[in-house]
Amino acid sequence: MKDLAWTRPSSCANSNNCPEVAVTDGAVYVRSSLLPDAIAQLTPDEWRNLVSAIRSGEFDV
């Protein structure tokens, strides 16, 4: 995979267990800093839907 500019939440800046995201023109890539080779590729619409669901508490237990 090409070099991607990975970012993580500022609250995870010094942690080893953080979500990381890389955004390109046609896709959004998501991975865990613990498993950097396991990368999920989402379309921009899938990414928006995921973020919306997280913000609305859909995944809260």
Secondary structure, DSSP 8 states (H G I E B T S, - for coil): ------B--GGGTT-SS-EEEEE-SS-EEEEETTEEEEEEEE-HHHHHHHHHHHHTTTT--
